[in-house]
Amino acid sequence: MRHKPGEHLNQTGVDLARRVGNNIGPFDLVITSTTPRAFETAIAMGFAVNEQLPSLETLPAGFEDEVDWDAGYMAFPDAMAKFPDGAVATYARSMRELHIKIAGRLQEGASALVISHGGVVEASAVGCLPDGDFEGWPGCDYCEGVRLTYDGGKFTGVELLGVGSS
């Protein structure tokens, strides 16, 4: 949460990140986008940041033309089916590759926290599990996301992580 157009978390955002951080973790690897508020969210949650990636920050051109934001997660597999070579499908596949690389850096039983932004989270989840059941899942709100499980060289599950009313 921030006061737009500002780049930094406001106090409400810091408080929410602290509350969420008290209920998750620990993490062996923490990666954020390069925006200040993503980095600040990890710190407010109580986690040191190991790396920042620009690919977690910006959605590609054409992305918003293909996605019905009001449809939640289902907008992403729908867009991928309608435009198999479009911006959403291409980006979701790239996020899958990124998350495979992140998972490959972890020891058995270790976990990573990736902090990015709305659209990136949903595209990542659907890219990693394109046949997942996302029916009825709302889009992400502040400090919400998914927990992906990775085993045997493939993604095996996805769980919606909400924080309730913020």
C-alpha angles and dihedrals in degrees: 000000000000141000101258130263087024120103099214132081116261121222092268089055092049091049092050092048090050091051093049093044091056089061103045138053161351099208130193093205130026121193126177138178115261094256113111094234092057091052090044091050091057092048092047088050088056099253129123114230116239098184144000122213127196090207088070092057113057132045115219124255112277094027095111091048090062101043129076097210092198091061094071118209093344089069088072103056087039091055091044091053094045095044107025092174095034131114096271096048093045092047093046090053091049090051089051090054091048092051091048088055091048092049089048090059093058128091119232109291094012124126139208133209116214117191118195137127145283111292091025092065094048094044090049094051094047092042091053094045107021091170093049122127104251096156111141095007110138120220118268122279126193114319092000128123145121139288111226121197120210123190135158094007096306142080109260106176149006129206126191112235113201130172099206121231110352 
